[in-house]
Each structure stands twice: as structure tokens, then as C-alpha cells.
Amino acid sequence: MSDGRTDGEPRSELVVPLRALMPRGAGHQFVIYADSCSGVPGAPHETTFASVNRIVARLTPVPEFICFPGDEIAGLATDDEALRRQWRHWLEHEMAWLDRSRIPLYQTTGNHTTWDEASERVFREMLPHLPRNGPAGQEGLSYFVRRKDLLLVFVNTASSALGGEGRVETQWLDQTLAGHADARHKIVVGHHPAHPINGFSGAFQREIEPSNARAFWEVLVRHNVLAYVCSHILAFDVQAHDGVLQILTAGAGTAHRMPVEHEYLHCVQAAVDERGLRYQVLDKDGALREWLAWPLPLSPAEEWSPFEAGELAGPLFDSRRETGRARVAAWEFSGTTSSSCEGTSQTLLSTAGAGSALAPVWIGLMGTEQRLCVLLSPAPGRSAHLWHGPLLPSAKPFSFQLAIHTGMGPGGILWRRDDISRWSSLEAASPWGAEQIEASNRWLVGHGERGPTDRPFRGSNLRLKSYLHLSELER
């Protein structure tokens, strides 16, 4: 593997290696990145894509394989020969630095590359290295790869046979996962996300159509898939749903359409082993921007400490961005909900804001349906961002756990019923998460910052237990 430059680019005198995450024992390490939308000589995306390729080329040791979940080229042309020229430029020039005989390149369909039957034919023709073991009619568009104890399944989320963009086949996927039940690690890769990203939502065009997405996700959960890797929305994002991660990476070149404040060009380097998955997100300068170790390293709730209101010795969690560090604060809430049909908000746990500012963190129930919600307010004078989750039945005992992870962005507000249940991210329309919140050591239980009558919990027997974990990136 060379240094990631195309033939005509100047070469740096010194290429500094970047340390790759490695399995802790037996396992696999690999790279994921996507959405370069390039293939046109001299076009802006050629330059931005090259900046990300240089980072991938600096990784040491080199990845075992690379997953590219779609939109390699600008595409969207009705001239088949024009598409072929783009593919040739992408494969023979922009990716010429990669020794594909040593490091396999696994790719998926995308909306820029396969939007009708003619473009699907060109995709198959230009990528003959992809396995032809997919469902009937989708050979070379959907496929699977078995690498010892790792199963990779690549799905087509833009199948013309199903109606086009935002649709995905599930029967073959179900059968393939069942046929490889002995695989320790299972990862599914596709182009469109199944769950909305950063508030950008739209059935078919932005994510898989909801009913299809639900059926798709049920298959992933049933077969204990570790993660669904996707792209399409120009961002990096991670969420959990019923214990399965959705990891979205679309930072390989289309910089001009990214929200400048929160998103950036990037690649994702990951490792899986018997303890789970770890990844690091590296920007175009090689800086570590985000990372995660999954599953969350929490002890059983019976070992958590009772949580009382008032001033603490120090902040329960501190969102200061320290390279390679993240805080996980978790609580177990229990009690009995109110029988009232009143819809005003009820506080379970809140921090106190500085001066007249809103509470940086508020956890409680909202609406007559008593829905679990979290409000984060990072800046005075700005609206709080809302995360929402399950309903709690009226006048019933309840118990659930909630976690806030400062390294997971908007997907880092999670809940589950108990220790043996799977974590799911609360739903939100925010491009950021707890990493934006200032630390606080004044916590209030059962009411807001204005006193006992401020958004009081109207149920009874409210109890809290808490757990704090400082997570560090283990290389």
C-alpha cells in the first residue's frame, strides 16, 4: 500500500504512520469510508477524496480489508460510457495506491452508482471482483464474504427490482445470516441508513422506507448482528437500536455539502475481537475525532450506588473533549408513575444551570402519555434539544436504565429496561450530543432548578442508582 496519492500529486518528504486499533487477541481490523462522489479528473472531489486516502494509507499495520458503502463516483449519467470512464478513473487512478491483491476492497451499491437497470449493469461490469452469491437477480449487487469467524453481508438498498432507492431485500439476508450462525462476528453493510441521521429524515431518499427498515432491523437483531454500516448522509454518526449499532460514515470527499460546524471529512478504522468492537474516526489531518468501544463497559446495576440530590464532590460526568477519553454516566430509575392525565413535564433528574440559564441536562417524563425524554441545553439563550424514548404506563411501577455517553454524539443518549436488555438510542433531531454540555456538580432529583414546585415528579417512590465510567481508547 503506497501513501494514498494519485499519480500526479507531489509526495511529502516524511509520511508519519498512524497507529491502527488492533484486536485484543484473535480478531480483525479494517477500514470503512464512503461517499467520495469522484471519478472526474480535476474535479473538486478528486482533491478531497485524495486527502482522506492519504490517511488510510498511513495506517499501520495496514487494514485487512476495506469496506466502501457506496457512491464512489459522481455517476448519475445516462451515458454508460461516461459512467465507465468515471469508474476507470476512480479504480485505476484515485485508488491506484491500494494493493487490492493484498487488501480486498468490498463495495456496495449507492444512489450515485445504481439508480436503474442500465447503471446496475455497469456496476457489475466495472466491479467484477465482487462475489456473485447474492439473491436471484441481484448477483454482484448484494453478496456476502466469510473471513474465518467474521461474516460480512453487503446489501443493495437501491434495487431497481424492488422499486429503487431506499428499499432493501430481507429474505435472502435472513437466510444468509442463519446459514452462518456459527460466525462470532456479523456485520451488515449497505448504503442507506435504516434510522434517521441528525434530523435529516425522508423515507426512501434519506433512509430505508420505515416498514422495510423495521423488517430489516428485526433480522439484524434476531441474528445478533454487531453493526449495520452505512453512508449516504454526509456525516459521521453512531446509534444503537436493540443492541445493534448503526455506524454511518460518509466523509470520503463530498465536503461542500457537509454542515461545516459539526461534520468533517473522515475515515473509520475499526477492530473486532471477542470483547466487542472498537473504532476510531480520523479526519483528513489524521486527528482522532470520535471513537467508541462497544458494548458499553458497565457493571451490573446491583453494584451501582444510590443517588441523592444536592451538591456532589465533583461533576457526575465531564464533557470536556479529551483525546481518547469519554465519560459514561448511567442511572437506574424506579418508582410508580402518576395516575393523573395532566401533561406538564415531570422531572426525574436535572442539573442546575448557571445563573438564569436552562438546566444543561434534564431527564424526565413529558406529555399525558408520560414519555421518557431528555433535554440538553448547551448554550444560554438557545433552545434545548430533545431526545425522546418509551412511554411509561400510568399508575404502574417502573424501572429502567438510562446512559449518557459523551463520545457517541447524538446517539449517546440510551435506555434499556434492565441489565439483560439491549441498549437503544433515544430518538432526536440533533447533530450533537452530550459532548456539547458543560460539567455540573449540582443535581436535583424529582424537581427542576426553580425548587420543589418546578416540574415535580407526580408519581411516588422515586429511587435512583448511578454509575460513572471513564472510558479510554484501548489500542
Steps between C-alpha positions, in 0.01 A plus 500: 500500500652835397439840663158561344597755237388486141762487231535874451512614862816623674633266768583612849855451621370332813184292536423450869328167573167496682452228758213267417280343765581132522297203627556410864595144413338325204291725280501735202589861423371693200402840356162642400445816298265609223334769287792642308273576199813537291631336182523828306858614428574844642165537675494624864408161644819349359701725733286441809489124440879492469532673839307214665684232302828634636377434854394144418839440338682614817334240725743254656451205487309521173133393510405141425228630268308817415122544487370781279120530540430671171507819293856462383441708187291804412295275269139589421570509126290339227809443284633155594843577359520815713430282805771257395749786465419615853541147636829454319637828634389411854642147490813552290611845619332610822528155658822398324688534832309202644638151441167323458668162466616543860217711645156410358264787422133415568245744357125550502252657264396862554265760361779659291608169350190278459170676439366291211562171322754649258714648780477167688645326193789746492557450874529122453723542196743742665519311832543137392694421817184513715351155578195384305332319790209739562126442453367413155520800272731691737823308439788744532272758663442313828749243627673358806860433598610259774839577655556226758276594796384827338199515269458809281169537317466777241143601418356700212289791629429638151370193319314580178325163533339616826417849377825690546654711773427435867389138463684189613444125467466311832424133423841418351664702779313296762600172334864606462532602863331176610734297280801659673371482855840369610672830409615673817471844339233607250506840326251613235598778259270709280468852366183652648457524878208321662460768769494878437823697547534841670140595427536435126204272438311396191373154406671345198725797418681546831442169675343164428120520492376456861309170472781348294755639748315342794496159332867542408597593857303210648716266291818664632385474861380140466839388367708698753662720237765723653452802275336631186752719317361755254562843346290730272445787750815715501599456862641263756240357736453204728179374662388184675163334448418182692874454555598522132716797400426711194834652399472760226810631325470723194807720523718390211482809285171689467606783730303790352162360610600414857376710794826685565461534876453134587616275216832442331683287244600172662559127491422239766752239610351216706595179678283210620594229745333281762446807723311697236561781255717811520535772240683826455385778267796681340462830316691605188791615717518168684359642825284277720154658503268231641525143622302228674542168675186284483330350696501760775728401789246521785485287812168339610250752638496323837853641547399859419483764776184665636472851358388791716414856404728791583858611449743225405871496571558533126306485174333167433625521144730747333456562129841661441631352178812311597662304219436131554271552802124499548269499801206269545246597766223247561200499731237248601165671563216328684170603653130516420356730235220747565138415426437862399417583137677834531760553226749740661860379523618294798862506611684182585849650505636842409816704525484864602600757240731792572311822578175512305610244239293191434606172659785353291353151552134424577361145516130444553154418369308718254140505382187322615654178365792539749774458240863470611686807371839666535567869439856627442569876510861579411475878461307774686231658289476205259220244483556166669533196275256216570558123513192281545448136583244253634168562673453412867151361578286709735484406869739207455834407658792567269872431484739583219860604438619806313857573390668812364821436303705809414677325211199384295363834381119516469476120523656508847172544693393139553250299701416138583268318740762318706844338493398224260316729256671663203585869479315724256573864416219744570364673190611856426547755222831635629843489332678497838468330837634517855844607379356854477390514865692682772578305816277548806524367853159616624234239431131510587276195543125518441480874420658773287748775584234750617410295805272213612201638307690522170393214271462258795478126457134423569541128564640339813797305638755648259839332548828544314824310477797627302818379335788698351759361264796679346558318174839518330589390149683169530748454219 
